[in-house]
Amino acid sequence: MTNLSGQGLVDFSLWSSFYLTHYVKYLIFMIFDIKFFLDKGLVMSAGRTPAAKNYMFIQ
């Protein structure tokens, strides 16, 4: 019984650490993607919408 529970604990810790690293990596990539998308989106919308054009013109 002790061997089985120990093995299970090791498996769980390995799995959780694996999952956590992947989750953190995914979060970082998501943040970078959102930042990149926002930058691109702002640039794109600035070129399209008249309000943004006026704002850019005033600036």
C-alpha positions in Angstrom: 0.0 0.0 0.0 2.7 2.5 1.0 4.6 1.8 -2.3 1.5 2.4 -4.4 0.6 5.6 -2.6 4.2 6.8 -2.9 4.2 6.0 -6.6 0.9 7.8 -7.0 2.2 10.9 -5.2 5.3 11.0 -7.4 3.1 10.7 -10.5 0.8 13.4 -9.3 3.7 15.8 -8.5 5.3 15.1 -11.9 2.0 15.6 -13.6 1.2 18.8 -11.7 4.6 20.3 -12.3 4.3 19.4 -16.0 0.8 20.9 -16.1 1.9 24.1 -14.2 4.9 24.7 -16.5 2.7 24.3 -19.6 0.0 26.5 -18.0 2.5 29.3 -17.2 4.0 29.0 -20.7 0.5 29.2 -22.2 -0.3 32.2 -20.1 2.9 34.0 -21.1 2.2 33.2 -24.8 -1.4 34.4 -24.4 -0.3 37.7 -22.9 2.2 38.3 -25.6 -0.4 37.3 -28.3 -2.9 39.7 -26.8 -0.4 42.5 -26.6 0.7 41.9 -30.2 -2.9 41.7 -31.3 -3.8 44.9 -29.5 -0.8 46.7 -31.0 -1.7 45.5 -34.5 -5.4 46.1 -33.9 -4.8 49.6 -32.7 -2.6 50.4 -35.7 -5.1 48.8 -38.1 -8.1 50.6 -36.6 -6.1 53.9 -36.5 -5.8 53.6 -40.2 -9.4 52.8 -40.8 -11.7 54.7 -38.5 -12.2 58.4 -39.1 -12.2 59.2 -35.4 -8.8 57.6 -35.0 -7.6 59.4 -38.1 -8.7 62.8 -36.7 -7.1 61.9 -33.4 -3.8 61.0 -35.2 -4.1 64.2 -37.2 -4.5 66.3 -34.1 -1.6 64.5 -32.5 
